[in-house]
């Protein structure tokens, strides 16, 4: 998958272009604008959901889709053993410069003999599964990478609200694909990355799929106003 636009935006930001903006295009909703600075947030400016997740991390952590290390860097500072993976080469190099053991890899292609206390999937990281049909195999790989008693910490958004009319009735086609499946691509200036699949998993579906594999699921944070939640899946 091409990641040139995203990496160029991160690189420009690090070179001093603090107003670098990434356009996130979607097949189902309006374009969104993301400031590159958002990915470089300090621990103090993380969302309450993210701070809650970090407080639940064990001693050895696999940070999946770590980007530039907004979560990995503070965990390393706390003395945690962190392995961070992302497909962004710029992000991985930046994390390395901050003392993080970071590797260029997708989760699907990541290989290791190490087992972890915690797998961290933040910023809707469970969406890396891509499609609901791939969620079970995605979670099974998480299960296999955990020590006994280890935990996945993942957040997601229930996007059913996206399909509600003004009276609260749902208008999506129940015979179509899962309502949380989207396609996105990144644009920065004249650079345009490839489309990629992303899935927003609702609470009940995540609990169902986690239970199929053997996880014990626990909701540990929820923001009902924003339809976001943080789930713990324990092996």
N, C-alpha and C positions, 0 to 999 in steps of 0.2 A: 504494500500500500504506500502511495506517495504521501510524504509528510513534509514536503518542501515549504509550503506556505506557512504552516505552523512553526517550523524550525526557524524560518527566516524572521518571523515576527519576534520570537524569543531572542534570537541573535541580535536583532536591531535594538531591542529593549536593553540588552546587556551592554550594547555599545553606546547607550546614552539616549536613545530615542524613547523617552518615557511615555510618549503618547501613542505608541504603537497599538493598533487595534486590529483584532481578528474578527472577520465576519463568519458566523456559523450559519450555513445554509441548511434548510430542512426540506424534506419532501412533503411534510404535513402542516407546517406552521410557518409563520413569518421569520425572516432572517433575524438573527440576534447578533449584537455587537459585544465582543469581549475585550476589555483592556488587557494587554499582555501583563500588566502589573499585577492583575488578579492572581496569576499563578505564582507570583513571588511574595505572597503575603507572609507576614511574620506570625509567629505563634500567638502573639497577643491579639491579632486581628482575625484569627480563625473563628469560624462559626461555632456556636455552642454545641451543635451536633458533632463537629470535628473534634473539639476539645474533649467531649465525652468519650469519643472513640479512642483518642490517644491515652486517656486515663485508664482505659480497660486493657491496654496492650500488655502482653507478657514480655519476657526477656528477649526472646528471639522472634524477629518479625520479618515477614515478606510483604513489602509494600508494592502492590500491583497497580500499574498505571500511575507511577509516582510523579510523573511530569518533571518538575524542577526541584521536588523535595520539600514542599511546604509542610508535609507531615513527617517525612523521614529525617530531615535535619534536626528538628527539635527532639525527636526520639533518640538520635545519636548523641545529642548534647546531654541527654538524661542518662547516658551509659547503656542504652539498649543496643543489642546486636541486630543491625538492620541490613537486609538485602533489598534493594530497590530495583524494579525493572520498569522500563518504558521503551516505546519504539522511537521516542524523540532523541536523536543523537545529541542535540544541543542540551536538552534537559539532563541527560545522563552525564555529560561532561561537566555541567554545572554542579550536579550533586557530588561528583567525584572531587571537585575543587573544595567542597565543604566537608569532606571526610566521610562521605557515604559510600558504602560498597554498592555501586550501581552498575547495571548491565543493560545493554540494548537488547531487548527481547519483548515479544508479546507473551502473554500468559500461556497461550495455547502452545507455543514452541519452547517455553522455558523448561529446562531440565536440570535437575539437581538430585543428589542423594541425601541432602540435608532435610530435616524435618523442623517445623517451626511451631512456636507457641501460638503465634497470631498471624493470620493473613489479613491484611488491611486492604479494603476496597472502598475508597472514599471518592467523593465527587461523583456520586452515582456509579461507582466503579463496577457494580454487578452488571451494569449495562454492557461491559466488555464481552459478555456471553454472546451478544449480537442479536440472537433470536430466542424466543421462548423454547423452541425445539432443541436448542443447544444448551439450555440452562442446566439440565440434569448432568450432562457430561462435564460441564464447567465446574459445577459444585462437587462432582465426584473427584475431579483433579484436586480441588481444594482439600477435600477430605483426606486424600492420599498424601498430601504434603504436610499435614498437621501431625504433631505428636498426639499421643493419647491425652485427652482432656484439653487439646488445643482448640482455638476458636477462630472463626471467620467474623470479622467486623465489617459490615457493609451497609451503606445507605442507599436509598432509592426514593423515587417520587411516584406517588399514585397519580397518574395522568388522566384518570377518568374525567376529571373536571374539564379537561380540554374538549370533551365531547358533549358537555352538558349545554342545554339551551337555557334561556333566562328563567324558565320555570323549574330547572333541575332535571329535566328529562334527558335521557341519553339518546344520541342520534347516530352512533356508529353502527356499522353492519355487524351483527352478531355472527354472521357466517364468514366474515372476513378474517384476516390474520389477527393475532392477539393485539388488543388495543394499545399496548405499550411499545409496539415495534415501530421504530423510526429509521430513517436514513439521514445522515448528516455529511457535510463536507466543509472544509475550512478554506477560506480565501483571505489572502493578505496581499494588498496592492494588486499586481498583475498575476500573482501566483495562485493556482487553484489546485487543491489536493483532491484525491479520489473520494468518491462516495464510500461511506462505511456504515454497517448496520449497528444499531444500538437498541437495547431493550430496557424500558423502565418497568420494573417488576413491582406489583402491588404487594402489600403485606401478606395477604392470605395465600397468594400464589407462591411467594417465597417460602413461607412456612410449609406449604404442601410439598414443594420440591425438595426442600431441605430434609423434611421428615422421611421422604422416600429413600434417601441415602443413608439415614441414620443420625443426622444432626438433631440435637435438641435446640429448638429455636426460642429466643427471648427478645422481646421488644424492649430496648433500653433507652430510647429517646424518640420523641415524636413532636413535630411542629404541625399541628392540624391546620393552621392558617395557610401554610405553604405546601401542605400535603406531603411533607418529607418525613422520613423516619430512619432510625438506625437499628439494625438487627444484629443480634449475636447468634451465631450458629456454632454450637459446641459439639465436638467429637466425643 
